Amino acid sequence: MSVKQLHKQWRKDFNEVVFKRDKNKCRVCGKPAVDAHHITDSNEMPNGGYVKENGIAVCKQDCHFKVEWFHITEGEKWNEGL
């Protein structure tokens, strides 16, 4: 298996376990989840941080932007949610 294929499998497995744990709901607003977002940047963890404890299910609307903004600002910008 190539590195690219391995990464795709890790991502697929990560999504499945995070969605299952979060009952396929966005942890911010409760809408249906469409992405499993890394809590700690994937570059800062072994194997890309693909463990369910490092994931949060989010919808693709404002909530995904909120959690991205939280990362970009290193936790200083968060209006509501989590």
N, C-alpha and C positions, 0 to 999 in steps of 0.2 A: 504494500500500500504506500502510495506517495505521501509526502508531507501535506500536500494540498488535500488529498482525499482524507487523510487522518484528521486534519483541521475541520473539514466539513462534517465528519462523523462526530467529533467532539461537540461541535456547535449544535447538531441535530439532537444529540443526547442531552445536552445542556438545556435546550429549549423544552424538551419533553419533561424533564424532571422539575424544572422551574414552573412550567404551566400546570403540571399535576399538583405540585405543592400549593400553588396559588389559585387552584380551582379554575384555571383559564380566565381569571379576572385581573384587570389592571389593579395593582396594589395602591394606586393613587386615587382613582375615581370609581373603580368597580365595573367599568365597561369591559367588554370582551378584550382580552389581551392578544396582541399580535407580535410581540417581541419580548425576548428574555434579555434584559439589560444587565450588564456587569455593574456591580456596586463598586468594587475596587477595580481600577483600570486593568484591563486584561494584560497589558504590557508589564504590569508590576507584580504579576503572580506566575508561578510555575505553570506550564502547560496552558497558558492563556487564561487562567482563572476559571476554567470550565467546571465548576462545582456548584451545586444548587445553593449552597450558603452564600455564594457570591453573585446570585442572580435575583432579579426582581422582575415580575411580569408587568408589562406596561402596554397601554394602547398606543396607537400611532398618532394620536392627536396631541394636544397640549402636554399631556403627561410625559411622553417620551422627551419632549423638549425640556420639560422641567427637570427631569433627572439628568439629562445631558448638561444643562446649565449648572446644576448643583456640582457636577464634576469639574466643569470648566472653571468655576469660581472657587474650587476647593472647599465647598460646603458653606460659603458665605451668602449665597443667593438662593433662598427657598421661601416662597410666599406661603404655600400651604400644601397639604398632602401628607406624604409619608409621615 
